[in-house]
Amino acid sequence: ARPFVQTSYASYKQELQSNDIRLGLAAYHMAMFAIDDNHHEDAVEYLNESLNAFESDDGKVGDVERTVRTLLVDIFERSDKSEDATEHCLAIGEKQEWRSPPKPLYMVPPTLDKNLAKEALTGRVILNFTVDEQGFVRSPRVSSSTAPGLNDAALAVIGQFRYAPRFEGGVAVATSNVNFIINYDLSLIHISE
């Protein structure tokens, strides 16, 4: 499929307007190839190009625009460019209705050491925190846990999540008492000595 998409993209780039959905789709698929190849700078260019075709003018975020912006948040966060990710967190937050519990735009898996995994093979940690005006997690705490040995790992990982902030009257606002549940099931993982 890659040669077909590359040919289509090159042709569309010459023949179509920048806001044409066909060019947007081709640019999106080019971004997926760039992500697979770990060419994140190229992926960002293609994704920004696809936003020209998918960004809505009706004040709402469509599914495709949200997908593109979420991919940009992911790339920027993985590249330690949180400031660049903020633009897209805000754009999504401004155009969508806040739902509780919100779904994170960016997540990282928890890391556990071998000794901890032996102690607690399964557990559920419920975290409570504030999502600030830029979508960062602030003041996380454990509200309940069935595996206290996993609490530190859960707190460490939640601090790296990004959300679309809630908007009131066109202004991003901090939202407290947001919850996220992390379920651990390490019983299927083989841990070597």
Long-range contacts (C-beta under 8 A, 24 or more apart in sequence): 1-29, 2-33, 5-29, 5-30, 5-33, 6-30, 18-49, 18-52, 18-53, 19-52, 19-53, 20-53, 21-53, 21-54, 22-53, 23-49, 23-52, 23-53, 24-49, 24-50, 24-51, 24-52, 24-53, 24-54, 24-64, 25-50, 25-53, 27-53, 28-54, 28-64, 28-68, 31-71, 35-71, 35-75, 40-75, 40-78, 40-79, 43-71, 43-75, 44-72, 44-75, 44-76, 47-71, 47-72, 47-75, 48-72, 56-95, 59-95, 60-95, 60-96, 61-91, 61-92, 61-95, 61-96, 65-95, 66-92, 66-96, 69-105, 70-105, 70-106, 73-105, 73-106, 73-162, 74-105, 74-106, 77-106, 77-160, 77-162, 82-136, 82-162, 85-162, 86-134, 86-135, 89-134, 89-135, 89-162, 89-163, 89-164, 89-165, 90-134, 90-135, 90-164, 90-165, 90-172, 92-164, 93-135, 93-163, 93-164, 93-165, 93-166, 93-167, 93-172, 94-167, 94-170, 94-172, 96-164, 98-166, 98-167, 98-175, 100-178, 101-178, 101-179, 101-180, 102-131, 102-163, 102-164, 102-166, 102-175, 102-178, 103-163, 104-161, 104-162, 104-163, 104-180, 105-135, 105-162, 105-163, 105-164, 106-160, 106-161, 106-162, 107-157, 107-160, 107-161, 108-157, 108-160, 108-161, 109-157, 110-150, 110-153, 110-154, 110-156, 110-157, 110-182, 110-184, 111-153, 111-156, 111-157, 112-150, 112-153, 112-186, 114-191, 114-193, 116-149, 116-150, 116-153, 117-186, 117-189, 117-191, 118-191, 119-149, 120-147, 120-148, 120-149, 120-150, 120-184, 120-186, 121-184, 121-185, 121-186, 121-187, 122-146, 122-147, 122-184, 122-185, 122-186, 122-187, 123-147, 123-149, 123-150, 123-183, 123-184, 124-181, 124-182, 124-183, 124-184, 125-150, 125-151, 125-154, 125-181, 125-182, 125-184, 126-179, 126-180, 126-181, 127-154, 127-155, 127-158, 127-179, 127-180, 127-181, 127-182, 128-177, 128-178, 128-179, 129-158, 129-178, 129-180, 130-174, 130-175, 130-176, 130-177, 130-178, 131-163, 131-165, 131-166, 131-174, 131-175, 131-178, 132-165, 132-174, 133-165, 133-172, 133-173, 133-174, 134-165, 134-172, 135-162, 135-163, 135-164, 135-165, 136-162, 136-163, 137-161, 137-162, 137-163, 138-174, 143-179, 147-184, 150-182, 150-184, 154-182, 157-182, 158-182
